[in-house]
Amino acid sequence: MSTALAEASVRRRTVNPFWYKLKKNPLALLGAGILAVILLLSLAAPLLSSYDPTKINIIERFAPPSAKHWFGTDEVGRDIFTRILYGARLSLGVGAAVVLTAGCIGTVIGAISGYVGGRVDQLIMRVMDMVLAFPSLVLAMAVAATLGPNLLNAMLAIAIVKIPVYVRLARAETLAVREKLFVQAAVTFGIPGWRIIGTHILPNVVSPVIIQVSLDIGDAVLAVATLGFLGLGAQPPTPEWGAMISVGWKYFLDYWWYPAFPGLFLFLASCGFNLIGDGVRDILDPKAAR
């Protein structure tokens, strides 16, 4: 009986080693649990609250936390708990979308740069160096302000700031992979460069990119909230955590619940993503594991 159980355990580890290793990382599981709770709450928002996140009710403005309004209300009587739940969809979705977009674009550009080399590589890397020369938040603010204050432009600004990181990462991995024997053999047989990049280069550079993506989502969520806080992201009455904190901090001394609860959820979401990112890095990066 014990032999059968041991064999079954070995088979599970062989079939899905990533999940097996993830279960051995308690901090990564904690992060996954935090994000799972926030995500489930956001998806169940219509069931958990009957309030409209944008509907004004002046009579109940600045109501303290109670059984009727769990997290209180804001300056125009909107239920803060409801706005946080709907804001989770926006903040988490936008953060993930920005990083995935930047990761895909940057990886492809980096692979092309590393494989082609020459003047193409020099041109691409000089452009990336120019972008990286500016502090990321300052550049994102400048791009968002230039394009106009709205959520779509804020997403574009953050993606522009993130792309160079993936370009440099993918290029470095490509420079190592293109010297491998199987890539040299493909070149010898006359396989087109675009096909070599798609079938031989990209699959072999994806692991470090996944690690970087998992680490960057939490940072992107904070960046979206920061631009919202500065008035360069989502605009009222959109329920977005950064925009809520931007208005709520002015009333903090008298109505503490207004900025406190959106800030708490932003903190938990960021911690959750960072914990998962550290866990994914430990699993996929053998050097980190050692």
C-alpha positions in Angstrom: 0.0 0.0 0.0 2.8 2.4 0.9 4.7 1.5 -2.2 1.6 2.4 -4.4 1.2 5.7 -2.6 4.8 6.5 -3.1 4.6 5.7 -6.8 1.5 7.8 -7.2 3.3 10.7 -5.5 6.2 10.4 -7.9 3.8 10.4 -10.8 2.1 13.5 -9.7 5.5 15.3 -9.3 6.5 14.1 -12.7 3.3 15.1 -14.5 3.0 18.5 -12.9 6.3 19.5 -11.3 5.5 23.2 -11.3 2.4 22.8 -9.1 4.2 20.4 -6.9 7.0 22.9 -6.3 4.5 25.7 -5.8 2.7 23.8 -3.1 6.1 23.6 -1.3 6.3 27.4 -1.2 4.1 28.7 1.6 4.6 32.4 0.8 3.6 31.8 -2.9 0.5 30.0 -1.7 -0.3 32.9 0.6 0.0 35.3 -2.3 -2.2 33.1 -4.5 -4.8 32.9 -1.7 -4.9 36.6 -1.2 -5.4 37.2 -4.9 -7.9 34.5 -5.2 -10.0 36.0 -2.4 -9.8 39.5 -4.0 -10.7 38.1 -7.4 -13.6 36.1 -6.2 -14.9 39.1 -4.3 -14.7 41.3 -7.4 -16.5 38.7 -9.5 -19.2 38.3 -6.9 -19.7 42.0 -6.5 -23.3 42.0 -7.8 -24.2 39.3 -5.3 -22.3 40.9 -2.3 -23.7 44.4 -2.8 -26.9 45.8 -4.1 -25.5 49.3 -4.5 -24.5 51.0 -7.8 -20.7 51.9 -7.6 -21.3 55.3 -9.4 -24.8 56.3 -8.1 -24.8 59.5 -5.9 -26.7 59.6 -2.6 -26.0 62.9 -0.9 -28.2 62.0 2.1 -25.8 59.3 3.2 -22.5 61.1 2.4 -19.6 60.2 4.8 -21.6 57.5 6.6 -19.2 55.5 8.8 -18.7 51.7 8.5 -21.8 49.9 9.6 -24.0 46.9 8.8 -25.6 48.9 6.0 -22.3 50.2 4.5 -19.5 47.9 5.5 -16.7 50.3 4.5 -18.7 53.5 4.9 -19.6 55.9 2.1 -17.7 58.7 0.3 -18.2 62.4 -0.2 -21.3 61.9 -2.4 -22.8 58.9 -0.6 -21.4 56.1 -2.8 -20.8 52.8 -1.0 -17.0 52.3 -0.7 -17.2 48.5 -0.3 -19.0 48.3 -3.6 -16.6 50.7 -5.4 -13.6 48.7 -4.1 -15.1 45.4 -5.4 -15.7 46.9 -8.9 -12.4 48.7 -8.7 -10.6 45.3 -8.2 -11.7 44.2 -11.6 -10.2 47.4 -13.1 -7.0 47.5 -11.1 -6.1 43.8 -11.4 -7.3 43.5 -15.0 -5.4 46.6 -16.2 -2.2 45.6 -14.3 -2.2 42.1 -15.8 -3.1 43.4 -19.3 -0.3 46.0 -19.3 2.4 43.6 -18.3 1.3 40.8 -20.6 1.2 43.3 -23.5 4.6 44.7 -22.7 6.0 41.2 -22.2 4.8 39.9 -25.5 5.9 43.0 -27.5 9.2 43.3 -25.7 10.1 39.6 -26.0 9.5 39.6 -29.8 11.5 42.7 -30.3 14.3 41.4 -28.1 14.4 38.1 -29.9 14.6 39.8 -33.3 17.3 42.2 -32.0 19.4 39.4 -30.6 19.1 37.1 -33.5 19.5 39.6 -36.4 22.3 41.6 -34.7 24.3 44.3 -36.5 22.8 47.7 -37.1 19.3 46.5 -36.3 20.4 45.3 -32.9 22.3 48.6 -32.3 19.3 50.7 -33.3 16.8 48.8 -31.1 19.1 48.8 -28.1 19.9 52.5 -28.3 16.2 53.3 -28.4 15.6 51.0 -25.4 18.5 52.7 -23.6 16.9 56.1 -24.2 13.7 54.9 -22.6 15.5 53.4 -19.6 17.5 56.6 -19.1 14.4 58.2 -17.5 12.9 57.2 -14.2 10.0 54.8 -15.0 7.4 56.7 -13.0 8.4 60.1 -14.3 8.4 58.8 -17.9 5.0 57.2 -17.4 3.6 60.4 -16.0 5.0 62.4 -18.9 3.6 60.1 -21.5 0.2 59.9 -19.8 0.0 63.7 -19.5 1.0 64.2 -23.1 -1.6 61.7 -24.4 -4.3 62.9 -22.1 -5.6 61.8 -18.7 -7.6 58.6 -19.1 -7.2 54.9 -18.3 -6.3 53.8 -21.8 -3.5 56.3 -22.1 -2.3 55.4 -18.6 -2.1 51.8 -19.7 -0.1 52.7 -22.8 2.3 54.9 -20.8 3.0 52.0 -18.4 3.5 49.5 -21.2 6.0 51.8 -22.9 8.0 52.0 -19.7 7.9 48.2 -19.2 8.8 47.1 -22.8 12.5 47.9 -22.6 12.9 45.5 -19.6 11.6 42.6 -21.7 13.6 43.6 -24.8 16.9 43.5 -22.9 15.9 40.3 -21.1 14.9 38.5 -24.3 17.9 39.8 -26.2 20.3 38.5 -23.6 18.7 35.0 -23.7 18.6 35.0 -27.5 22.3 35.8 -27.8 22.9 32.6 -25.8 20.4 30.4 -27.6 21.4 31.4 -31.1 24.8 29.8 -30.5 23.2 26.4 -29.7 23.7 23.5 -32.1 20.1 23.1 -33.0 19.8 26.8 -34.1 23.0 26.5 -36.1 21.7 23.4 -37.7 18.5 25.2 -38.7 20.5 28.0 -40.2 22.5 25.5 -42.2 19.4 23.9 -43.6 18.3 27.3 -44.9 15.2 27.7 -42.6 14.0 31.3 -42.7 15.0 33.6 -39.9 11.4 34.4 -38.8 10.7 30.7 -38.5 13.8 30.1 -36.5 12.8 32.9 -34.1 9.3 31.6 -33.7 10.1 27.9 -33.3 13.6 27.8 -31.8 14.3 31.1 -30.1 11.1 32.3 -28.5 10.3 28.9 -26.8 13.7 28.9 -25.2 13.6 32.4 -23.8 10.1 32.3 -22.4 11.0 31.1 -18.9 12.8 34.2 -17.7 10.1 36.3 -19.3 7.4 34.5 -17.3 9.4 35.2 -14.1 9.7 38.8 -15.0 6.0 39.1 -15.8 5.0 37.5 -12.5 7.2 40.0 -10.7 6.0 43.0 -12.7 2.2 42.7 -12.4 2.2 43.9 -8.8 4.3 46.9 -9.8 2.0 47.6 -12.7 -1.0 47.6 -10.4 0.8 50.2 -8.2 1.7 52.2 -11.3 -1.9 52.3 -12.4 -3.0 53.4 -9.0 -0.3 56.0 -8.9 -1.3 57.6 -12.2 -4.9 57.4 -10.9 -3.9 59.1 -7.7 -2.2 61.9 -9.7 -5.3 62.4 -11.9 -3.6 60.9 -15.0 -5.4 57.5 -15.0 -9.0 56.6 -14.5 -11.3 59.6 -14.2 -14.2 60.0 -11.8 -16.7 58.5 -11.3 -14.8 55.3 -12.4 -14.2 53.1 -9.3 -10.4 52.8 -9.4 -8.4 52.4 -6.2 -5.8 55.1 -7.0 -8.4 57.6 -7.9 -10.4 56.8 -4.7 -7.3 57.3 -2.6 -6.6 60.5 -4.4 -9.9 62.0 -3.2 -10.1 60.2 0.1 -6.8 61.3 1.6 -8.1 64.9 1.8 -10.7 63.7 4.3 -8.5 61.2 6.2 -8.5 63.0 9.5 -12.3 63.2 9.8 -13.3 60.2 7.7 -10.5 57.7 7.9 -12.3 54.9 6.2 -12.5 56.7 2.9 -8.8 56.3 1.8 -7.9 53.5 4.3 -9.9 50.6 2.7 -8.9 51.2 -0.9 -5.3 51.6 0.3 -5.6 48.3 2.2 -6.8 46.4 -0.8 -4.1 47.9 -3.0 -1.5 46.8 -0.5 -2.9 43.3 -0.3 -3.1 42.9 -4.1 0.5 44.2 -4.5 1.8 41.8 -1.8 -0.1 38.9 -3.4 1.5 39.5 -6.8 4.9 39.9 -5.3 4.7 36.7 -3.3 3.5 34.8 -6.3 6.3 36.3 -8.4 9.0 35.3 -5.9 7.5 31.7 -5.9 7.5 31.5 -9.7 11.1 32.8 -9.8 12.3 30.1 -7.2 10.6 27.4 -9.3 11.7 28.4 -12.8 15.1 29.9 -12.0 17.5 27.1 -10.9 20.1 29.7 -9.8 17.5 31.4 -7.5 16.6 27.9 -6.1 20.2 27.3 -5.2 
